[in-house]
């Protein structure tokens, strides 16, 4: 596949007339994409195209929409390696992991079809001499804002359910991952999606603001930071006619109750905190460890494992556990966060370092911040803060001491501890003896607090892509056996 | 094991019906859980323990 480096509006590729921008590989610095952002006028044209395409698409029988989405799946299959290579280049993640992301995009189709039928679809039952029917209708034009960490899978998790439900889409990917969006939209075109049903506007904040402020959108589906999500939430306040789904981050706790198997505990922590270089919203950011020898030994073993962890370029052999962060600038931010935590009194157990000058390759940080007033921030990279605790109640209190509530994990403990943890922890994804970064695609995905706005995604994405219509209906209009009191005909 | 539970008096996930108020009275919690903590047969790429 070859990048078009353009926008897709009403089925036509065209140059962006806004500010030019480029994306470089964060490890090799190879230029991957360059082009113009969508201007305000082009955003307007994209929304208008989606509006024009909406009625016919919404009236297309579900079976035909399903068939088209299934053709998209076949096209993805045929371009698997091209897409995986693009994702690896753009995000910095290893090729093996980028391949799993394309696999998730492919798997999303069957899950979304099942979710449409189970969560929305149509229900009917007899009610007296009428039939009570529940149907679901699409909202209209959905603006989809994608993140950079899963530039294929996460926008796809909004777009596929939105299209299945009969909506049209204007997609604004992250300005850090224009290439993956470019190729994915080519796949939709190759699958035969009618002109205007999906439109691509590339660009950064200016383009995003033009889209989110556009009165012609009926909904906004966003995955990204709590800061930007908060701006969108305030911007759409009072607009009852628009649906807003926010999937944001977390300052996720991983609580160690005891350590039945030290190597397994270390692996679970590595996979929770450092998978994708810590660039997953479900990554553990805070490790909550008991005081005493068991906790000391665990942290020693974890520090040793961090030193041995292979971090290298996306295409290196043997394959790394993780590769680069999305940009050298993001890596700078993580290094600064380490400095800030150290300045607050944090004790660095494993020091984050840039492995090669000019790249975004970072060795992970492990920093003990027990008892320190550290800010409740999501550090979106390989930085894990440690807090030691003396009692179970203190561990739970520490875990819940966040404005977020996306994921949480428990290592060790008995069934009773897990049951107690489940009842007391505020998070939408809670895992036991499994990495916090593990989530099933056929479950809902979302959190509480500032991790979202109660619009869970994944299997429940179908819910926010359609609204229910309840009907009482009868083919015959006839008088009842008995008239209501006071009525004389 | 994958569970979907709601922190409500009933842990059964109700099928969609003609009434939906239950939706906004609870939030979903998805879990991957195992009573045992053990190493997988094969370590992920790049991990040496």
Contacts between the chains, C-beta under 8 A, distances in Angstrom:
chain1	res1	chain2	res2	distance
A	94	B	45	6.9
A	94	B	46	7.8
A	96	B	45	5.7
A	118	B	16	7.4
A	119	B	16	6.5
A	120	B	16	7.9
A	123	B	16	6.8
A	123	B	17	7.2
A	123	B	18	7.0
A	125	B	18	7.6
A	132	B	18	5.9
A	134	B	16	7.7
A	134	B	18	5.5
A	260	B	36	7.7
A	260	B	37	5.2
A	261	B	37	5.2
A	261	B	38	5.9
A	261	B	39	6.9
A	263	B	39	5.6
A	263	B	49	4.8
A	264	B	37	4.7
A	264	B	38	5.2
A	264	B	39	4.7
A	265	B	37	6.3
A	266	B	49	6.2
A	267	B	39	6.3
A	267	B	40	7.8
A	267	B	43	7.0
A	267	B	44	7.9
A	267	B	47	6.5
A	267	B	49	6.5
A	268	B	37	6.9
A	270	B	47	6.2
A	271	B	44	6.9
A	305	B	47	7.3
A	305	B	48	7.4
A	305	B	49	5.9
A	308	B	47	8.0
A	308	B	48	4.3
A	308	B	49	7.8
A	309	B	46	6.2
A	309	B	47	6.5
A	309	B	48	7.6
A	310	B	45	7.4
A	310	B	46	3.5
A	310	B	47	7.6
A	310	B	48	7.5
A	311	B	46	7.3
A	312	B	46	7.8
A	318	B	45	7.0
A	318	B	46	7.4
A	319	B	45	3.9
A	319	B	46	6.2
A	320	B	45	6.7
A	320	B	46	4.5
A	321	B	44	6.2
A	321	B	45	6.1
A	321	B	46	3.0
A	321	B	47	5.5
A	322	B	46	7.2
A	411	B	37	6.3
A	412	B	37	6.4
A	415	B	35	6.5
A	418	B	33	6.9
A	422	B	5	7.5
A	422	B	7	8.0
A	422	B	29	7.1
A	422	B	31	7.4
A	423	B	7	7.1
A	427	B	29	7.4
A	428	B	27	6.5
A	428	B	28	6.6
A	428	B	29	6.0
A	428	B	30	6.9
A	429	B	29	7.4
A	429	B	30	5.4
A	429	B	31	7.4
A	430	B	29	5.8
A	430	B	30	7.8
A	430	B	31	5.0
A	431	B	31	5.9
A	431	B	32	4.7
A	431	B	33	6.5
A	432	B	31	6.7
A	432	B	32	7.6
A	432	B	33	3.9
A	432	B	34	6.4
A	432	B	35	7.9
A	433	B	33	6.9
A	433	B	34	4.5
A	433	B	35	7.2
A	433	B	36	6.5
A	433	B	37	4.3
A	434	B	32	4.3
A	434	B	33	6.6
A	434	B	34	6.0
A	438	B	32	4.7
A	439	B	30	6.5
A	439	B	32	7.3
A	440	B	2	4.6
A	440	B	30	6.5
A	440	B	32	6.7
A	442	B	2	7.5
A	443	B	2	6.0
A	443	B	4	5.3
A	443	B	28	7.7
A	443	B	30	3.6
A	444	B	4	6.9
A	444	B	28	4.3
A	444	B	30	5.8
A	445	B	30	6.8
A	446	B	27	7.9
A	446	B	28	7.3
A	448	B	27	5.9
A	454	B	24	7.5
A	454	B	27	6.6
A	456	B	27	7.5
A	456	B	28	5.7
A	460	B	28	6.8
A	463	B	23	7.8
A	468	B	20	7.0
A	470	B	18	6.4
